[in-house]
Amino acid sequence: MTNDFRDIKLFLEQLIKEGKSGTPPRFFNRLAGVTLERHESLKLLARRMTESGLAGVTMTGSGSAFFGIATSRKEASDSAEKLTRMDVGRIFVAESTS
């Protein structure tokens, strides 16, 4: 990664732009494609996370969790609240350090 916050900000802005335009994000997980095809409940989870306002929603490499990117702490908290009301599982809000 990078220590230059400007680089991280540009990356996040592009990711958010792509996610909201319907264009696939620039990162992916090959396991996610197969898993989402076979498990409708996980496909629904990913869709709900996107609908809550998160961008770049995908599974972690091992498939043990899903994550998405928010542009601000408030946006992340708002998305977490929406997902909590949907009772989709345990929700965590994390932030990067700079």
Secondary structure, DSSP 4 states (H G I P E B T S, - for coil): --S-HHHHHHHHHHHHHHHHHTPPPS---HHHHHHHHH-HHHHHHHHHHHHTT-EEEEE-TTSS-EEEE-SSHHHHHHHHHHHHHTT-S---------
